[in-house]
């Protein structure tokens, strides 16, 4: 089955539900899976032996809009005008990177970029587009396979990790779109609220589906805003809308949860190189690079083979004495990425220039679709 076409069908079915008399054109591009062991955990031990596949996904939505002529003249009011009065313009786009790790039945979805042009009608299809992509990947591509009469999973699904970081920018995918006066850029706080609303609806949808619904206790939602305390984050995070179900948000990160099996088949405490994914254009990746490229004399000592004294024999020759002079401590260097804990990593994130004063928020949603969680 062509997974790209199936994804397109699902996205279209959601987009056409947007209220109003509107005409959309939806495009979805999905790359072929390619093996890339070092793409997401490049500093993990024996990473080149890992089985990791990567795919790029790009979804675009265009909308037919009314076109005004030169100097603001309404073309529809000019009889016989040959120029088209309506044209399709791009209004929304989402770029995802999908990493699959078959050994642990794990899939990592990185929401790389989301952008809009402001040229379409309201409401914007951006939120619907994001939700359609996340729901399809979670349930259709990696969800449990329901085939028996009791509605139980005969094949367990994969565990899904949805990652994104929210940082307000003028434009991400549409060059020069900020020049259009109708484009409204959210503030940092406004963007965090928007993303929380999107992910609240996502967890509600996958929790409440009639077949292979996922219990709330098998979904964990985390938000981290470096530079702000938990109390400060709670003050501006909106409450879940009435009627939506899903887990309560946890202020912090999942990397100290000792009961969670992470995609690299590890559980905390362990090296951040095996816990924290490395994504393109991600502040966390830049800090991981800095840590990995920083070396220092290790506190541990490496004991070398003892040197032996020589003694002179009657014949004038020298013989090695079995008594050692004593062990000699040799200094060595260790890569910091193997020694920095998850707690220390996030403390360092708090002090980084690009993360100060709550300008960046990191979201993680973990969905456990294993057979045990679905009651199979």
C-alpha positions in Angstrom: 0.0 0.0 0.0 1.2 3.5 -0.8 1.6 5.1 2.6 1.9 8.5 1.1 -1.5 8.2 -0.7 -3.2 6.9 2.4 -1.9 9.7 4.4 -3.1 12.2 1.8 -6.6 10.7 1.9 -6.7 11.0 5.7 -5.5 14.6 5.6 -8.0 15.6 3.0 -10.9 14.0 4.9 -10.0 16.3 7.9 -9.4 19.4 5.9 -12.8 19.3 4.1 -14.5 19.4 7.6 -13.3 23.0 8.1 -16.4 25.1 8.3 -17.3 27.5 5.5 -17.5 27.4 1.7 -13.9 27.0 0.8 -11.8 25.2 -1.8 -8.5 23.6 -0.7 -5.7 21.8 -2.5 -3.7 19.4 -0.3 -0.2 18.0 -1.2 1.7 15.4 0.9 5.3 14.4 0.1 6.8 11.4 1.9 10.4 10.3 1.3 11.5 6.7 1.1 12.8 5.3 4.3 16.6 5.4 4.5 18.9 3.8 7.0 20.7 6.4 9.1 21.9 5.0 12.4 23.6 8.2 13.6 20.8 10.6 12.6 19.0 10.9 15.9 21.4 9.6 18.6 24.8 10.3 17.0 26.9 10.1 20.2 25.3 6.9 21.6 27.7 4.0 22.1 27.8 1.6 19.2 25.3 3.8 17.4 26.4 2.5 14.0 25.2 -0.9 14.9 21.7 0.4 15.6 18.9 -0.1 13.2 17.4 3.4 12.6 15.4 4.6 9.6 14.5 8.2 8.7 11.8 9.7 6.6 10.9 13.3 5.7 7.3 14.4 5.4 6.1 17.6 4.0 2.4 18.6 3.8 1.1 21.7 2.1 -2.4 23.3 1.9 -3.4 25.8 -0.7 -6.7 27.7 -0.8 -8.6 29.3 -3.6 -8.8 33.0 -2.8 -10.4 36.0 -4.4 -7.8 38.1 -6.3 -7.8 41.9 -6.5 -6.5 43.7 -9.6 -4.0 46.5 -9.9 -4.5 49.4 -7.5 -7.1 47.4 -5.4 -9.6 47.1 -8.3 -12.0 44.2 -7.7 -11.5 42.0 -10.8 -14.9 40.4 -10.3 -16.6 43.8 -10.8 -14.9 44.4 -14.2 -16.9 42.7 -17.1 -14.9 40.9 -19.7 -11.6 40.9 -17.7 -9.6 37.9 -18.9 -7.4 37.6 -15.9 -8.5 34.9 -13.5 -10.4 36.3 -10.5 -9.4 33.4 -8.2 -6.2 31.6 -7.6 -4.8 29.0 -5.3 -2.2 30.3 -2.8 -0.4 28.3 -0.1 -1.8 29.0 3.3 -0.3 26.3 5.6 2.6 23.9 5.7 4.0 21.3 8.1 7.4 19.6 8.0 8.0 16.4 10.0 10.9 14.0 10.4 10.1 10.4 11.3 12.6 8.1 12.9 11.8 4.4 13.3 13.7 2.0 15.6 12.4 -1.5 15.0 14.3 -3.2 17.8 12.2 -1.4 20.4 9.1 -0.9 18.2 9.6 2.9 18.7 8.8 5.8 16.4 10.0 9.3 17.0 8.0 12.1 15.2 9.8 15.4 15.2 7.6 18.4 14.2 10.4 20.3 12.5 8.5 23.4 11.1 5.0 24.7 11.0 4.2 27.9 9.0 1.3 29.8 7.5 1.0 32.8 5.1 -2.1 34.5 6.5 -3.6 34.7 3.0 -6.5 32.3 3.5 -9.9 32.7 5.2 -10.5 32.0 8.9 -10.1 29.6 10.6 -6.7 28.6 9.3 -6.2 25.0 8.3 -2.9 24.8 10.1 -4.1 23.2 13.3 -6.2 20.7 11.4 -3.3 19.8 9.2 -1.0 19.1 12.2 -3.6 17.0 13.9 -4.4 14.9 10.8 -0.7 14.1 10.3 0.0 13.1 14.0 -3.2 11.1 14.3 -2.6 9.2 11.1 1.0 8.4 11.9 0.1 7.3 15.4 -2.9 5.1 14.6 -2.6 4.1 11.0 1.1 3.6 10.5 2.1 2.4 14.0 -1.2 1.6 15.8 -2.4 -1.8 16.9 -4.0 -4.0 14.3 -7.6 -4.7 15.3 -9.1 -7.8 13.6 -11.0 -9.9 16.1 -14.6 -9.5 17.2 -13.8 -8.4 20.7 -12.0 -5.3 19.5 -8.7 -6.3 21.0 -5.3 -5.8 19.4 -4.0 -8.9 17.8 -0.8 -7.1 17.0 0.5 -4.5 19.4 1.3 -1.1 18.2 4.6 0.8 18.4 5.4 3.4 21.0 5.3 6.9 19.7 7.3 9.9 20.8 6.2 13.3 19.5 8.8 16.0 19.9 8.7 19.7 19.0 10.0 23.0 20.3 8.0 26.2 20.1 9.8 29.4 19.3 8.1 32.4 17.7 9.6 33.4 14.3 8.4 35.6 11.5 8.5 32.7 9.0 9.7 29.1 8.7 8.7 27.5 5.4 7.2 30.4 3.4 10.0 32.9 2.5 8.9 36.6 2.6 5.5 35.6 4.0 5.9 38.0 6.8 5.6 40.8 4.3 1.9 40.0 3.8 0.0 42.3 6.1 -2.6 39.6 6.9 0.0 37.3 8.6 -0.2 37.4 12.4 2.8 36.1 14.3 2.0 34.7 17.7 4.1 35.8 20.7 6.2 33.3 22.5 3.5 32.7 25.2 0.8 32.7 22.5 2.7 30.0 20.6 3.1 27.8 23.7 -0.7 28.1 24.3 -1.4 27.2 20.7 0.7 24.1 20.8 -0.7 23.0 24.1 -4.2 23.3 22.6 -3.1 21.2 19.5 -1.6 18.5 21.6 -4.5 18.4 24.0 -6.8 17.7 21.1 -4.3 15.1 19.7 -4.2 13.1 23.0 -8.0 13.4 23.3 -8.5 11.9 19.9 -6.2 8.9 20.3 -7.6 8.3 23.8 -11.3 8.3 22.8 -11.3 6.3 19.5 -13.7 3.4 19.7 -11.2 0.8 18.4 -7.8 0.4 20.1 -8.3 3.4 22.2 -5.3 4.2 24.4 -5.9 4.6 28.1 -4.9 8.0 29.6 -2.4 6.4 31.9 -0.4 5.2 28.8 0.0 8.7 27.4 2.5 11.1 29.1 2.6 14.8 28.1 5.6 17.0 29.1 6.4 20.6 28.6 9.7 22.3 29.6 10.3 26.1 29.3 13.9 26.8 30.2 14.4 29.9 32.3 11.0 29.6 34.0 10.0 27.7 37.1 7.2 25.1 37.2 5.0 27.7 38.9 5.6 30.3 36.2 4.8 27.8 33.5 1.6 26.7 35.2 0.4 30.3 35.4 0.3 30.9 31.7 -0.6 27.4 30.4 -4.3 27.2 29.5 -6.5 24.6 31.1 -7.7 21.7 29.0 -11.0 22.6 27.3 -14.1 21.1 28.8 -15.0 17.8 27.1 -11.5 16.8 26.1 -9.9 13.8 27.8 -6.3 13.1 28.2 -3.4 13.1 30.6 -2.5 16.0 32.8 0.6 17.9 31.6 3.8 17.3 33.5 6.1 20.3 33.9 9.6 18.9 33.1 11.0 16.2 30.9 10.7 12.4 30.6 14.4 11.6 30.9 14.3 10.8 34.6 11.4 8.4 34.4 12.9 5.1 35.3 9.8 3.1 34.3 9.9 4.2 30.6 11.8 2.2 28.0 13.4 4.7 25.6 13.9 4.1 21.8 17.5 3.1 22.2 16.5 0.2 24.5 17.6 2.0 27.7 16.1 3.2 30.9 17.3 6.1 33.1 19.7 6.7 34.6 22.0 6.5 31.6 23.9 8.7 29.2 22.0 11.6 27.6 23.5 10.4 24.3 21.0 7.5 24.5 18.1 9.4 25.9 17.8 12.9 24.3 17.2 12.8 20.5 19.3 15.0 18.3 17.1 16.9 15.8 17.9 19.4 13.0 17.9 23.1 14.1 17.1 22.1 17.7 18.6 24.0 20.6 19.1 20.7 22.5 21.2 19.4 19.6 23.4 22.4 19.7 24.0 21.9 23.4 24.7 18.2 22.9 27.3 19.1 20.3 29.0 21.5 22.7 29.1 18.9 25.4 30.4 16.2 23.0 33.2 18.5 21.8 34.3 19.5 25.3 36.9 17.3 27.0 38.5 17.5 30.4 40.8 15.5 32.5 38.8 12.6 34.0 38.5 12.3 37.7 39.1 8.6 37.4 42.7 7.2 37.1 43.9 4.6 34.8 46.4 2.3 36.4 49.3 1.4 34.0 51.3 -1.7 34.1 54.0 -1.3 36.8 57.5 -0.6 35.8 60.1 -3.0 37.2 63.5 -2.2 38.7 66.6 -3.7 37.1 69.4 -5.2 39.1 73.0 -5.9 38.1 74.1 -9.6 38.0 77.6 -10.8 38.6 78.0 -11.4 34.9 77.3 -7.7 34.4 74.0 -8.3 32.7 70.8 -6.7 34.0 67.7 -8.6 35.0 64.2 -7.3 35.6 63.1 -7.5 39.2 59.7 -8.8 39.9 59.0 -6.1 42.5 57.1 -3.2 41.1 58.1 0.4 41.7 54.4 1.1 42.3 51.6 1.8 40.0 51.6 5.1 38.1 48.4 7.0 37.5 47.9 8.1 34.0 45.5 10.9 33.0 43.0 10.4 30.3 40.2 12.3 28.6 36.6 11.3 28.5 33.8 12.7 26.3 31.5 14.7 28.6 28.4 13.5 26.7 28.8 10.1 28.4 29.0 11.7 31.9 26.5 14.6 31.9 23.2 13.6 33.5 19.8 14.5 32.2 19.3 16.9 35.2 22.5 18.7 34.5 21.7 18.9 30.8 18.5 20.8 31.5 20.2 23.0 34.0 22.6 24.0 31.2 19.6 24.6 28.9 18.3 27.2 31.4 21.4 29.3 31.0 21.7 29.3 27.2 21.2 32.6 25.4 18.6 31.2 23.0 16.5 29.8 25.8 16.5 32.5 28.4 13.4 34.2 29.7 11.0 31.5 28.5 11.4 32.2 24.7 11.5 28.5 23.8 9.3 25.7 25.0 9.9 22.0 24.5 7.0 19.6 24.2 7.1 15.8 24.4 4.1 13.4 24.1 4.8 9.7 24.7 2.1 7.2 23.6 2.5 3.6 24.8 0.7 1.4 22.2 2.1 -1.9 23.4 -0.2 -4.9 23.7 -0.2 -4.7 27.5 -1.5 -1.2 27.5 -4.3 -2.0 25.1 -5.5 -5.1 27.0 -4.6 -7.6 24.4 
